[in-house]
Amino acid sequence: PNVKLVTSDNEEFVVDFRIAKMSVTVSRLMEAMNMSETDDASLLSNSIPLPNVTKAVMARVIEWCEKHKNDEPKEEKENDKRGRTTHVVSDWDKEFLKNDEFGRLCQLMGAANYLEIKGLFNDISQTIANMIHGKKSDEIAEMFNIHCDLTEAEKKEIRKKTAWCED
Amino acid sequence: FVETWCSSWFLFIRKLFFPTTMIERRLLPDVDRDLDSFSIIEKLPCDLVRQIIECTPESVCNLRLTSRTLRARVDELAQSRATIPLAKQITFVGGLSSDKYDKRIDISILMLVCNSMLFELRLRESGFDKRQITKHVREYPETTCM
């Protein structure tokens, strides 16, 4: 059975029921609209409005869901050599996300958050965190095009206080 | 005595782990900038920035130096109740002496090194005196803890 999803720009996506169920938000909406897998009439006559997701972003979300629709639920584990609990981004996901510019990545993260697709949300946040990890403040500012509005005196004060954290 | 003792240490622990009850949270950074001058990461909703920072807690100090907005986001996270679990183990020693001038209690908090910066930031933002706190880093077979 298929489910119709309608984006903010009025684009209709017809997706497999299993894919629709990967989103907690869509799943809840389907329940609220009494749409069930066994009731084709309800699936055909209703569509799920997704006013916070655009066509371009929805296409990427569906592409990710297609790949992961048969995945077993993942367990977070301490896998970092420093004991940090990290979400492991698979090679396919790294490849999937690597060509997205940062702005698109943030849109995708916003959509994953709105749609409550935990795996995609964790993949993106870990990918962005990996971009930040180990970089100095000026490198982070340059990478994300951040205009630093802190004065030198403020930076000095922050560094002075931060020294405690960096002992 | 027991009641007073419990009450004061309850307040101490609450301040340590739930600092927002004691300190007014600043939801918006003190900035006076045109909206267009904000970068994409600064414009992200707080929840999303928070999720990113929680994936790299050792970067909090560097993030605080990038802009006022991100400094405010990091500080907000440091003072928030619901962060990633920071402490792995808390041990209390002392405090039961009959000598009324010797009521000192040593508190040892074990945590991963990667979480220590966020924890220290929380202590500092909560007004703890760093002279009362010492940090030890020790190697564990598989992980590094302090």
Interface residues (C-beta under 8 A of the other chain):
Chain A: E78 D80 R82 G83 R84 T85 T86 H87 F102 G103 C106 M109 G110 N113 F121 S125 Q126 I128 A129 N130 I132 H133 G134 K135 K136 S137 I140 A141 F144 N145 I146 H147 C148 D149 L150 K155 I158 R159 K161 T162 W164 C165 E166 D167
Chain B: V31 R33 S37 F38 S39 I40 I41 E42 L44 P45 D47 L48 Q51 I52 I53 E54 C55 T56 P57 E58 S59 V60 C61 N62 L63 R64 L65 T66 S67 R68 L70 R71 I84 L112 V113 C114 S116 M117 E120 L121 R124 K130 K135 Y140 E142 T143 T144 C145
